[in-house]
Amino acid sequence: MDKQKIKKIATWIIVPLMALIFILDIATVALANKYCKNYEIKEEDFKSSQGYDRIHFLNTANSDAILIESNCHFALIDAGEGNDNPRRKTDYKGYEAEVISYIKKHAVLNGEVYLDFVLGTHYHYDHIGSFEALISDPEIKIGKAYFKKFNKNVTKEYETESWKIDQTYQAVISALEQKDVPVVSDLPNESFVFGDFMIQFYNTVTPESLNGKGENASSVGVKVTKNGKSAFLAADITASSGLEDLLADDIGDIDLLKIGHHGYYGSSSRSFLKTLKPEIAIVTNQLGKIYPNVKWNLTMSAKVPVYATYDNNGIIANFDDSGEILLTNNIH
């Protein structure tokens, strides 16, 4: 068969396939918007900021920075992308200033900016890139830092050779040591009290069976619970790394899911969503950047409203005393 005929056949296959994907993507976005309208979201006014139980999902584009607040206790899960990502070949603006400003404004008690703990879920720059600057800020006090030891056996070669994630990890650890912040590398397996919340870490030790699967396989998930309502912060946990299958049954039913891996490849499989049964999903990204198959799983299979931090300029999940989770946006 000549090359021209092969090209024609390929075109006849690829063009309709791409058109179908495009149509399905539009359909899933429309459904996502419809589901969101069924669940009210109000604009945050911050009229009262003391004693709340809530999770702040900051708008750091397609990176993670999540502030947990409960009864005047504060903890930061990841810190967003910083200003010097080794993967970036051109100048760009990171989110160090925005994250630090937000922490200084909201993680305050008796005039002091204080985080009970910080957690680096894994060592990709879009999750821990801003930690070095935040930790080094003299106005921000930190009680302790949870960082698993960097495990090169898990990573792929390009993650250390090109992305320099080992160097990013070491820069953060050095900043913590210089500030005399205790670093806890053996993460607790048992749930613990944090204000009015109960917090549980998952994947505290990366199984050897995931060696070579990439740094996402090291992701630490965080479950936050109050009055029978739970949120699961899925870091970059994906089905493709094997973590969704390993963790799903232990996580169990939840009410809110912070979608893993920003809604990119390998996250939010049907089986994972079926086991967790979330009623609300939040993605640290733009809605339009979620992969079509992930949007399909969320909207067509799980029928979950999806809220994007970028499109909403940040989102807060408020856990009220009646046992409901209420969403507010425009938090920046």
Contacts in CASP RR format, 6 or more apart in sequence:
PFRMAT RR
TARGET T0000
AUTHOR 0000-0000-0000
METHOD contacts of the structure
MODEL  1
MDKQKIKKIATWIIVPLMALIFILDIATVALANKYCKNYEIKEEDFKSSQ
GYDRIHFLNTANSDAILIESNCHFALIDAGEGNDNPRRKTDYKGYEAEVI
SYIKKHAVLNGEVYLDFVLGTHYHYDHIGSFEALISDPEIKIGKAYFKKF
NKNVTKEYETESWKIDQTYQAVISALEQKDVPVVSDLPNESFVFGDFMIQ
FYNTVTPESLNGKGENASSVGVKVTKNGKSAFLAADITASSGLEDLLADD
IGDIDLLKIGHHGYYGSSSRSFLKTLKPEIAIVTNQLGKIYPNVKWNLTM
SAKVPVYATYDNNGIIANFDDSGEILLTNNIH
21 292 0 8 1.000
24 292 0 8 1.000
24 296 0 8 1.000
25 292 0 8 1.000
25 295 0 8 1.000
28 292 0 8 1.000
28 295 0 8 1.000
28 296 0 8 1.000
28 298 0 8 1.000
28 299 0 8 1.000
28 300 0 8 1.000
29 287 0 8 1.000
29 288 0 8 1.000
29 295 0 8 1.000
31 299 0 8 1.000
31 300 0 8 1.000
32 287 0 8 1.000
32 295 0 8 1.000
32 298 0 8 1.000
32 299 0 8 1.000
32 305 0 8 1.000
32 306 0 8 1.000
35 299 0 8 1.000
35 303 0 8 1.000
35 304 0 8 1.000
35 305 0 8 1.000
35 306 0 8 1.000
36 305 0 8 1.000
36 306 0 8 1.000
36 307 0 8 1.000
38 305 0 8 1.000
39 280 0 8 1.000
39 305 0 8 1.000
39 327 0 8 1.000
40 327 0 8 1.000
41 307 0 8 1.000
41 312 0 8 1.000
41 315 0 8 1.000
41 327 0 8 1.000
41 328 0 8 1.000
41 329 0 8 1.000
42 326 0 8 1.000
42 327 0 8 1.000
42 328 0 8 1.000
42 329 0 8 1.000
43 328 0 8 1.000
43 329 0 8 1.000
43 330 0 8 1.000
44 316 0 8 1.000
44 328 0 8 1.000
44 329 0 8 1.000
44 330 0 8 1.000
44 331 0 8 1.000
46 106 0 8 1.000
46 331 0 8 1.000
49 106 0 8 1.000
50 72 0 8 1.000
51 69 0 8 1.000
51 70 0 8 1.000
51 71 0 8 1.000
51 72 0 8 1.000
52 69 0 8 1.000
52 70 0 8 1.000
52 71 0 8 1.000
52 318 0 8 1.000
53 69 0 8 1.000
53 70 0 8 1.000
53 71 0 8 1.000
53 195 0 8 1.000
53 196 0 8 1.000
53 197 0 8 1.000
53 226 0 8 1.000
53 318 0 8 1.000
53 319 0 8 1.000
53 320 0 8 1.000
54 69 0 8 1.000
54 70 0 8 1.000
54 316 0 8 1.000
54 317 0 8 1.000
54 318 0 8 1.000
54 319 0 8 1.000
55 66 0 8 1.000
55 67 0 8 1.000
55 68 0 8 1.000
55 69 0 8 1.000
55 224 0 8 1.000
55 231 0 8 1.000
55 233 0 8 1.000
55 316 0 8 1.000
55 317 0 8 1.000
55 319 0 8 1.000
56 66 0 8 1.000
56 67 0 8 1.000
56 68 0 8 1.000
56 69 0 8 1.000
56 102 0 8 1.000
56 106 0 8 1.000
56 314 0 8 1.000
56 316 0 8 1.000
56 331 0 8 1.000
57 66 0 8 1.000
57 258 0 8 1.000
57 282 0 8 1.000
57 284 0 8 1.000
57 309 0 8 1.000
57 314 0 8 1.000
57 315 0 8 1.000
57 316 0 8 1.000
57 317 0 8 1.000
58 65 0 8 1.000
58 66 0 8 1.000
58 67 0 8 1.000
58 80 0 8 1.000
58 95 0 8 1.000
58 98 0 8 1.000
58 99 0 8 1.000
58 102 0 8 1.000
58 309 0 8 1.000
58 314 0 8 1.000
58 331 0 8 1.000
58 332 0 8 1.000
59 98 0 8 1.000
59 309 0 8 1.000
59 310 0 8 1.000
59 312 0 8 1.000
59 313 0 8 1.000
59 314 0 8 1.000
59 331 0 8 1.000
59 332 0 8 1.000
60 80 0 8 1.000
60 81 0 8 1.000
60 94 0 8 1.000
60 95 0 8 1.000
60 98 0 8 1.000
60 99 0 8 1.000
60 130 0 8 1.000
60 284 0 8 1.000
60 309 0 8 1.000
61 81 0 8 1.000
61 95 0 8 1.000
61 285 0 8 1.000
61 286 0 8 1.000
61 310 0 8 1.000
62 126 0 8 1.000
62 262 0 8 1.000
62 284 0 8 1.000
62 285 0 8 1.000
62 286 0 8 1.000
62 289 0 8 1.000
62 310 0 8 1.000
63 78 0 8 1.000
63 80 0 8 1.000
63 81 0 8 1.000
63 95 0 8 1.000
63 126 0 8 1.000
63 127 0 8 1.000
63 262 0 8 1.000
63 284 0 8 1.000
64 77 0 8 1.000
64 78 0 8 1.000
64 80 0 8 1.000
64 121 0 8 1.000
64 126 0 8 1.000
64 127 0 8 1.000
64 235 0 8 1.000
64 262 0 8 1.000
64 284 0 8 1.000
65 76 0 8 1.000
65 77 0 8 1.000
65 78 0 8 1.000
65 79 0 8 1.000
65 80 0 8 1.000
65 95 0 8 1.000
65 99 0 8 1.000
65 130 0 8 1.000
65 284 0 8 1.000
66 76 0 8 1.000
66 77 0 8 1.000
66 78 0 8 1.000
66 233 0 8 1.000
66 258 0 8 1.000
66 284 0 8 1.000
67 74 0 8 1.000
67 75 0 8 1.000
67 76 0 8 1.000
67 77 0 8 1.000
67 102 0 8 1.000
67 103 0 8 1.000
67 106 0 8 1.000
67 107 0 8 1.000
68 74 0 8 1.000
68 75 0 8 1.000
68 76 0 8 1.000
68 77 0 8 1.000
68 194 0 8 1.000
68 197 0 8 1.000
68 199 0 8 1.000
68 224 0 8 1.000
69 106 0 8 1.000
69 107 0 8 1.000
70 194 0 8 1.000
70 195 0 8 1.000
70 196 0 8 1.000
70 197 0 8 1.000
70 226 0 8 1.000
71 195 0 8 1.000
71 196 0 8 1.000
72 109 0 8 1.000
72 195 0 8 1.000
73 116 0 8 1.000
73 194 0 8 1.000
73 195 0 8 1.000
74 103 0 8 1.000
74 106 0 8 1.000
74 107 0 8 1.000
74 109 0 8 1.000
74 114 0 8 1.000
74 115 0 8 1.000
74 116 0 8 1.000
75 115 0 8 1.000
75 116 0 8 1.000
75 117 0 8 1.000
75 118 0 8 1.000
75 119 0 8 1.000
75 194 0 8 1.000
75 199 0 8 1.000
76 103 0 8 1.000
76 107 0 8 1.000
76 115 0 8 1.000
76 117 0 8 1.000
76 118 0 8 1.000
76 119 0 8 1.000
76 134 0 8 1.000
77 118 0 8 1.000
77 119 0 8 1.000
77 120 0 8 1.000
77 121 0 8 1.000
77 222 0 8 1.000
77 233 0 8 1.000
78 119 0 8 1.000
78 120 0 8 1.000
78 121 0 8 1.000
78 127 0 8 1.000
78 128 0 8 1.000
78 235 0 8 1.000
79 99 0 8 1.000
79 118 0 8 1.000
79 120 0 8 1.000
79 127 0 8 1.000
79 128 0 8 1.000
79 129 0 8 1.000
79 130 0 8 1.000
79 131 0 8 1.000
79 134 0 8 1.000
80 95 0 8 1.000
80 99 0 8 1.000
80 126 0 8 1.000
80 127 0 8 1.000
80 128 0 8 1.000
80 129 0 8 1.000
80 130 0 8 1.000
81 94 0 8 1.000
81 95 0 8 1.000
81 125 0 8 1.000
81 126 0 8 1.000
81 129 0 8 1.000
81 130 0 8 1.000
82 94 0 8 1.000
82 95 0 8 1.000
82 96 0 8 1.000
82 125 0 8 1.000
82 129 0 8 1.000
82 130 0 8 1.000
82 133 0 8 1.000
83 92 0 8 1.000
83 93 0 8 1.000
83 94 0 8 1.000
83 96 0 8 1.000
83 133 0 8 1.000
85 92 0 8 1.000
85 94 0 8 1.000
85 125 0 8 1.000
85 126 0 8 1.000
85 129 0 8 1.000
86 125 0 8 1.000
86 162 0 8 1.000
86 163 0 8 1.000
86 164 0 8 1.000
86 167 0 8 1.000
86 168 0 8 1.000
87 125 0 8 1.000
87 162 0 8 1.000
87 163 0 8 1.000
94 130 0 8 1.000
95 130 0 8 1.000
96 129 0 8 1.000
96 130 0 8 1.000
96 133 0 8 1.000
96 134 0 8 1.000
98 332 0 8 1.000
99 130 0 8 1.000
99 134 0 8 1.000
100 130 0 8 1.000
100 133 0 8 1.000
100 134 0 8 1.000
100 137 0 8 1.000
100 140 0 8 1.000
102 332 0 8 1.000
103 113 0 8 1.000
103 115 0 8 1.000
103 134 0 8 1.000
103 140 0 8 1.000
104 113 0 8 1.000
104 139 0 8 1.000
104 140 0 8 1.000
107 113 0 8 1.000
107 114 0 8 1.000
107 115 0 8 1.000
107 140 0 8 1.000
108 114 0 8 1.000
112 141 0 8 1.000
113 139 0 8 1.000
113 140 0 8 1.000
113 141 0 8 1.000
114 140 0 8 1.000
114 141 0 8 1.000
114 142 0 8 1.000
114 143 0 8 1.000
115 140 0 8 1.000
115 141 0 8 1.000
115 142 0 8 1.000
115 143 0 8 1.000
116 143 0 8 1.000
116 144 0 8 1.000
116 194 0 8 1.000
117 142 0 8 1.000
117 143 0 8 1.000
117 144 0 8 1.000
117 145 0 8 1.000
117 146 0 8 1.000
118 131 0 8 1.000
118 134 0 8 1.000
118 135 0 8 1.000
118 142 0 8 1.000
118 144 0 8 1.000
118 145 0 8 1.000
118 146 0 8 1.000
119 145 0 8 1.000
119 146 0 8 1.000
119 147 0 8 1.000
119 201 0 8 1.000
119 220 0 8 1.000
119 222 0 8 1.000
120 127 0 8 1.000
120 128 0 8 1.000
120 131 0 8 1.000
120 145 0 8 1.000
120 146 0 8 1.000
120 147 0 8 1.000
120 220 0 8 1.000
121 127 0 8 1.000
121 219 0 8 1.000
121 220 0 8 1.000
121 221 0 8 1.000
121 222 0 8 1.000
121 233 0 8 1.000
121 235 0 8 1.000
121 236 0 8 1.000
122 128 0 8 1.000
122 215 0 8 1.000
122 216 0 8 1.000
122 218 0 8 1.000
122 219 0 8 1.000
122 220 0 8 1.000
122 235 0 8 1.000
122 236 0 8 1.000
123 150 0 8 1.000
123 165 0 8 1.000
123 166 0 8 1.000
123 168 0 8 1.000
123 169 0 8 1.000
123 215 0 8 1.000
123 218 0 8 1.000
124 159 0 8 1.000
124 163 0 8 1.000
124 165 0 8 1.000
124 215 0 8 1.000
124 216 0 8 1.000
124 236 0 8 1.000
125 163 0 8 1.000
125 165 0 8 1.000
125 168 0 8 1.000
127 235 0 8 1.000
127 236 0 8 1.000
128 168 0 8 1.000
128 169 0 8 1.000
128 172 0 8 1.000
129 168 0 8 1.000
129 172 0 8 1.000
131 172 0 8 1.000
131 175 0 8 1.000
132 171 0 8 1.000
132 172 0 8 1.000
132 175 0 8 1.000
134 140 0 8 1.000
135 142 0 8 1.000
135 145 0 8 1.000
135 172 0 8 1.000
135 175 0 8 1.000
135 176 0 8 1.000
135 179 0 8 1.000
135 181 0 8 1.000
136 175 0 8 1.000
136 178 0 8 1.000
136 179 0 8 1.000
142 176 0 8 1.000
142 179 0 8 1.000
142 181 0 8 1.000
143 181 0 8 1.000
143 182 0 8 1.000
144 181 0 8 1.000
144 182 0 8 1.000
144 183 0 8 1.000
144 184 0 8 1.000
145 176 0 8 1.000
145 181 0 8 1.000
145 182 0 8 1.000
145 183 0 8 1.000
145 184 0 8 1.000
146 184 0 8 1.000
146 187 0 8 1.000
146 201 0 8 1.000
146 220 0 8 1.000
147 169 0 8 1.000
147 172 0 8 1.000
147 173 0 8 1.000
147 176 0 8 1.000
147 183 0 8 1.000
147 184 0 8 1.000
147 185 0 8 1.000
148 185 0 8 1.000
148 187 0 8 1.000
148 204 0 8 1.000
148 205 0 8 1.000
148 206 0 8 1.000
148 218 0 8 1.000
148 220 0 8 1.000
149 185 0 8 1.000
150 165 0 8 1.000
150 166 0 8 1.000
150 169 0 8 1.000
150 170 0 8 1.000
151 206 0 8 1.000
151 218 0 8 1.000
152 160 0 8 1.000
152 166 0 8 1.000
153 208 0 8 1.000
153 211 0 8 1.000
153 212 0 8 1.000
154 206 0 8 1.000
154 210 0 8 1.000
154 211 0 8 1.000
154 212 0 8 1.000
154 213 0 8 1.000
154 214 0 8 1.000
154 215 0 8 1.000
154 217 0 8 1.000
154 218 0 8 1.000
155 165 0 8 1.000
155 166 0 8 1.000
155 212 0 8 1.000
155 214 0 8 1.000
155 215 0 8 1.000
156 212 0 8 1.000
156 214 0 8 1.000
156 215 0 8 1.000
159 165 0 8 1.000
159 214 0 8 1.000
159 215 0 8 1.000
160 166 0 8 1.000
165 215 0 8 1.000
173 183 0 8 1.000
176 183 0 8 1.000
177 183 0 8 1.000
186 204 0 8 1.000
187 201 0 8 1.000
187 204 0 8 1.000
187 205 0 8 1.000
187 220 0 8 1.000
188 201 0 8 1.000
188 204 0 8 1.000
189 201 0 8 1.000
189 204 0 8 1.000
190 200 0 8 1.000
191 198 0 8 1.000
191 199 0 8 1.000
191 200 0 8 1.000
191 223 0 8 1.000
191 225 0 8 1.000
192 198 0 8 1.000
192 199 0 8 1.000
192 200 0 8 1.000
193 199 0 8 1.000
196 226 0 8 1.000
196 319 0 8 1.000
197 224 0 8 1.000
197 225 0 8 1.000
197 226 0 8 1.000
197 319 0 8 1.000
198 224 0 8 1.000
198 225 0 8 1.000
198 226 0 8 1.000
199 222 0 8 1.000
199 223 0 8 1.000
199 224 0 8 1.000
199 225 0 8 1.000
200 222 0 8 1.000
200 223 0 8 1.000
200 225 0 8 1.000
201 220 0 8 1.000
201 221 0 8 1.000
201 222 0 8 1.000
202 220 0 8 1.000
202 221 0 8 1.000
202 222 0 8 1.000
202 223 0 8 1.000
202 247 0 8 1.000
202 250 0 8 1.000
202 251 0 8 1.000
203 218 0 8 1.000
203 219 0 8 1.000
203 220 0 8 1.000
203 221 0 8 1.000
203 237 0 8 1.000
203 243 0 8 1.000
203 246 0 8 1.000
203 247 0 8 1.000
204 220 0 8 1.000
206 217 0 8 1.000
206 218 0 8 1.000
207 246 0 8 1.000
210 217 0 8 1.000
210 218 0 8 1.000
210 241 0 8 1.000
210 242 0 8 1.000
210 243 0 8 1.000
213 241 0 8 1.000
213 242 0 8 1.000
214 241 0 8 1.000
215 236 0 8 1.000
216 236 0 8 1.000
216 237 0 8 1.000
216 238 0 8 1.000
216 241 0 8 1.000
216 243 0 8 1.000
216 261 0 8 1.000
217 241 0 8 1.000
217 242 0 8 1.000
217 243 0 8 1.000
219 234 0 8 1.000
219 235 0 8 1.000
219 236 0 8 1.000
219 237 0 8 1.000
219 241 0 8 1.000
219 243 0 8 1.000
220 235 0 8 1.000
221 232 0 8 1.000
221 233 0 8 1.000
221 234 0 8 1.000
221 235 0 8 1.000
221 237 0 8 1.000
221 247 0 8 1.000
222 232 0 8 1.000
222 233 0 8 1.000
222 235 0 8 1.000
223 230 0 8 1.000
223 231 0 8 1.000
223 232 0 8 1.000
223 233 0 8 1.000
223 251 0 8 1.000
223 254 0 8 1.000
224 230 0 8 1.000
224 231 0 8 1.000
224 232 0 8 1.000
224 233 0 8 1.000
225 231 0 8 1.000
226 319 0 8 1.000
226 323 0 8 1.000
227 319 0 8 1.000
227 321 0 8 1.000
227 323 0 8 1.000
228 323 0 8 1.000
229 255 0 8 1.000
229 256 0 8 1.000
229 319 0 8 1.000
229 323 0 8 1.000
229 324 0 8 1.000
229 325 0 8 1.000
230 253 0 8 1.000
230 254 0 8 1.000
230 255 0 8 1.000
230 256 0 8 1.000
231 254 0 8 1.000
231 255 0 8 1.000
231 256 0 8 1.000
231 257 0 8 1.000
231 258 0 8 1.000
231 317 0 8 1.000
231 325 0 8 1.000
232 251 0 8 1.000
232 254 0 8 1.000
232 256 0 8 1.000
232 257 0 8 1.000
232 258 0 8 1.000
232 276 0 8 1.000
232 278 0 8 1.000
233 258 0 8 1.000
234 257 0 8 1.000
234 258 0 8 1.000
234 259 0 8 1.000
234 260 0 8 1.000
234 261 0 8 1.000
234 267 0 8 1.000
235 260 0 8 1.000
236 260 0 8 1.000
236 261 0 8 1.000
236 262 0 8 1.000
236 267 0 8 1.000
237 243 0 8 1.000
237 244 0 8 1.000
237 247 0 8 1.000
237 260 0 8 1.000
237 261 0 8 1.000
237 267 0 8 1.000
238 244 0 8 1.000
238 260 0 8 1.000
238 261 0 8 1.000
238 265 0 8 1.000
238 266 0 8 1.000
238 267 0 8 1.000
239 245 0 8 1.000
239 266 0 8 1.000
239 267 0 8 1.000
239 268 0 8 1.000
239 269 0 8 1.000
239 271 0 8 1.000
239 272 0 8 1.000
240 265 0 8 1.000
240 266 0 8 1.000
241 266 0 8 1.000
244 267 0 8 1.000
244 269 0 8 1.000
244 271 0 8 1.000
244 272 0 8 1.000
245 271 0 8 1.000
245 272 0 8 1.000
248 271 0 8 1.000
248 272 0 8 1.000
248 275 0 8 1.000
248 276 0 8 1.000
249 275 0 8 1.000
251 275 0 8 1.000
251 276 0 8 1.000
252 275 0 8 1.000
252 276 0 8 1.000
253 276 0 8 1.000
253 277 0 8 1.000
254 276 0 8 1.000
254 277 0 8 1.000
254 278 0 8 1.000
255 278 0 8 1.000
255 279 0 8 1.000
255 280 0 8 1.000
255 325 0 8 1.000
256 278 0 8 1.000
256 279 0 8 1.000
256 280 0 8 1.000
256 281 0 8 1.000
256 282 0 8 1.000
256 317 0 8 1.000
256 325 0 8 1.000
257 268 0 8 1.000
257 273 0 8 1.000
257 276 0 8 1.000
257 278 0 8 1.000
257 280 0 8 1.000
257 281 0 8 1.000
257 282 0 8 1.000
257 304 0 8 1.000
258 281 0 8 1.000
258 282 0 8 1.000
258 283 0 8 1.000
258 284 0 8 1.000
259 267 0 8 1.000
259 268 0 8 1.000
259 281 0 8 1.000
259 282 0 8 1.000
259 283 0 8 1.000
259 284 0 8 1.000
259 290 0 8 1.000
259 294 0 8 1.000
259 298 0 8 1.000
259 306 0 8 1.000
260 267 0 8 1.000
260 268 0 8 1.000
261 267 0 8 1.000
262 283 0 8 1.000
262 284 0 8 1.000
262 285 0 8 1.000
262 289 0 8 1.000
262 290 0 8 1.000
263 283 0 8 1.000
263 285 0 8 1.000
263 289 0 8 1.000
263 290 0 8 1.000
263 291 0 8 1.000
263 294 0 8 1.000
264 285 0 8 1.000
264 289 0 8 1.000
264 290 0 8 1.000
264 291 0 8 1.000
264 294 0 8 1.000
265 291 0 8 1.000
266 291 0 8 1.000
266 294 0 8 1.000
267 291 0 8 1.000
267 294 0 8 1.000
268 281 0 8 1.000
268 294 0 8 1.000
268 297 0 8 1.000
268 298 0 8 1.000
269 297 0 8 1.000
270 297 0 8 1.000
270 301 0 8 1.000
270 302 0 8 1.000
273 297 0 8 1.000
273 298 0 8 1.000
273 301 0 8 1.000
273 302 0 8 1.000
273 304 0 8 1.000
274 301 0 8 1.000
274 302 0 8 1.000
277 302 0 8 1.000
278 302 0 8 1.000
278 304 0 8 1.000
279 304 0 8 1.000
280 304 0 8 1.000
280 305 0 8 1.000
280 307 0 8 1.000
280 317 0 8 1.000
280 325 0 8 1.000
280 327 0 8 1.000
281 298 0 8 1.000
281 302 0 8 1.000
281 304 0 8 1.000
281 305 0 8 1.000
281 306 0 8 1.000
281 307 0 8 1.000
282 306 0 8 1.000
282 307 0 8 1.000
282 308 0 8 1.000
282 309 0 8 1.000
282 315 0 8 1.000
282 317 0 8 1.000
283 290 0 8 1.000
283 306 0 8 1.000
283 307 0 8 1.000
283 308 0 8 1.000
283 309 0 8 1.000
284 309 0 8 1.000
285 308 0 8 1.000
285 309 0 8 1.000
285 310 0 8 1.000
286 308 0 8 1.000
286 310 0 8 1.000
286 311 0 8 1.000
287 306 0 8 1.000
287 308 0 8 1.000
287 310 0 8 1.000
287 311 0 8 1.000
288 308 0 8 1.000
290 298 0 8 1.000
290 306 0 8 1.000
290 308 0 8 1.000
295 306 0 8 1.000
298 304 0 8 1.000
298 306 0 8 1.000
299 306 0 8 1.000
307 315 0 8 1.000
307 327 0 8 1.000
307 329 0 8 1.000
309 315 0 8 1.000
312 329 0 8 1.000
312 330 0 8 1.000
313 329 0 8 1.000
313 330 0 8 1.000
313 331 0 8 1.000
313 332 0 8 1.000
314 329 0 8 1.000
314 330 0 8 1.000
314 331 0 8 1.000
314 332 0 8 1.000
315 327 0 8 1.000
315 328 0 8 1.000
315 329 0 8 1.000
315 331 0 8 1.000
316 327 0 8 1.000
316 328 0 8 1.000
316 329 0 8 1.000
316 331 0 8 1.000
317 325 0 8 1.000
317 326 0 8 1.000
317 327 0 8 1.000
318 325 0 8 1.000
318 326 0 8 1.000
318 327 0 8 1.000
318 328 0 8 1.000
319 325 0 8 1.000
320 326 0 8 1.000
END
